[in-house]
Amino acid sequence: MEEVQDSLRNGLYWCVAFSVILLPVGFASGLWVWVTLGYAAIICVSLIVGVVLAIGGPVLTAAAFLLWLLALGTGLGLVAFGVHAIVEFEPYCTPSETVDCRLLLNGQDMGEASVADQRRSMVVDSLMPIGGGAAIAVAALAVGIARVRDRVPRAGHPFRRR
């Protein structure tokens, strides 16, 4: 049960780290229930990880596989989200004789905004989830390939004379 205690201790450390996100959400929204649920979720996940580590064996293998699938799915989902944002682009403002669209950058008026400027901005903004998702997916695939290669026995040279 030492794994469970260590995991709960790590959960408390993660609670401190995630306070940077959770506390501003609580202050901004005024809904402290979300902050409480966030801390409770971190502790529950830490407890589950500790129990899985304590049990070991096939449960640990199944949990590692499910986490690998989650990482791969997250990476592919981020890539799909970025591509979807580019493909389904709709301008928020269409310039015409009666409508003057302005481009704001950091609160500063940078001039007129055309539909092409809006599309360019959407493509640049969509590169972040595409790049991050691709990095997560490639890392997950590399880890998966390495795990499979470690477990599959190598035949060496099957057609070599002995």
ZANUMAR-49180 format. One record per residue (C-alpha): x, y, z. Coordinates in steps of 0.05 Angstrom, whole numbers, padded with zeros to 5 digits, always signed. Example, Ala and Ser with C-alpha at 12.3 -4.5 7.8 and 13.67 -1.06 7.14 Angstrom:
2
+00246-00090+00156 +00273-00021+00143 
This chain:
162
+00000+00000+00000 +00061+00045-00002 +00045+00059-00076 -00024+00086-00056 +00006+00132-00003 +00059+00157-00052 +00006+00168-00105 -00038+00208-00058 +00022+00250-00038 +00035+00263-00112 -00038+00281-00120 -00031+00335-00068 +00029+00362-00105 -00011+00363-00169 -00067+00400-00133 -00017+00454-00115 +00007+00456-00188 -00064+00460-00216 -00083+00515-00167 -00054+00562-00219 -00112+00542-00264 -00167+00524-00215 -00165+00585-00170 -00170+00637-00226 -00229+00597-00253 -00262+00602-00185 -00249+00676-00179 -00272+00691-00249 -00335+00649-00250 -00353+00652-00176 -00371+00578-00180 -00326+00547-00128 -00360+00480-00141 -00316+00472-00203 -00253+00485-00162 -00274+00434-00110 -00291+00383-00164 -00224+00396-00198 -00186+00382-00134 -00229+00320-00120 -00216+00294-00191 -00141+00302-00182 -00143+00263-00116 -00188+00209-00145 -00143+00199-00206 -00082+00196-00160 -00117+00144-00116 -00135+00102-00177 -00064+00105-00203 -00038+00084-00135 -00085+00024-00132 -00067+00003-00203 +00007+00007-00187 -00004-00033-00123 -00042-00088-00160 +00007-00091-00219 +00006-00149-00269 -00047-00150-00323 -00086-00092-00292 -00024-00048-00299 -00016-00071-00372 -00089-00057-00388 -00085+00012-00354 -00022+00029-00393 -00055+00008-00458 -00117+00050-00443 -00074+00110-00426 -00036+00100-00491 -00102+00099-00529 -00123+00162-00492 -00059+00198-00511 -00065+00177-00584 -00138+00197-00586 -00123+00264-00555 -00069+00279-00606 -00112+00258-00665 -00171+00297-00636 -00130+00360-00631 -00107+00352-00703 -00179+00341-00726 -00202+00402-00687 -00150+00446-00720 -00166+00420-00790 -00241+00427-00777 -00231+00500-00755 -00195+00515-00821 -00244+00477-00865 -00307+00505-00833 -00283+00577-00833 -00336+00631-00835 -00316+00704-00832 -00341+00742-00772 -00346+00806-00813 -00356+00814-00888 -00335+00883-00912 -00385+00921-00956 -00405+00992-00971 -00442+00998-00905 -00398+00953-00862 -00327+00971-00843 -00288+00913-00813 -00229+00930-00769 -00170+00887-00750 -00153+00890-00676 -00086+00864-00652 -00073+00867-00577 -00128+00919-00571 -00096+00964-00624 -00132+00982-00688 -00088+00956-00745 -00133+00978-00803 -00185+00946-00846 -00196+00871-00843 -00213+00833-00906 -00241+00763-00909 -00171+00739-00930 -00141+00771-00867 -00193+00735-00825 -00178+00668-00860 -00103+00678-00851 -00113+00692-00777 -00156+00629-00770 -00103+00586-00804 -00047+00613-00760 -00089+00603-00698 -00107+00532-00719 -00034+00513-00727 -00026+00509-00651 -00074+00451-00639 -00052+00417-00703 +00022+00421-00683 +00009+00402-00611 -00036+00344-00630 +00013+00319-00681 +00069+00320-00629 +00026+00282-00579 +00004+00231-00632 +00075+00220-00657 +00101+00211-00586 +00046+00162-00570 +00060+00123-00634 +00134+00122-00619 +00123+00096-00549 +00074+00044-00575 +00122+00020-00629 +00179+00016-00578 +00136-00025-00530 +00114-00073-00584 +00186-00081-00609 +00210-00097-00539 +00157-00151-00529 +00162-00186-00597 +00220-00235-00601 +00268-00222-00657 +00281-00278-00704 +00349-00252-00724 +00364-00277-00794 +00313-00331-00810 +00345-00352-00876 +00417-00354-00853 +00453-00422-00852 +00479-00446-00787 
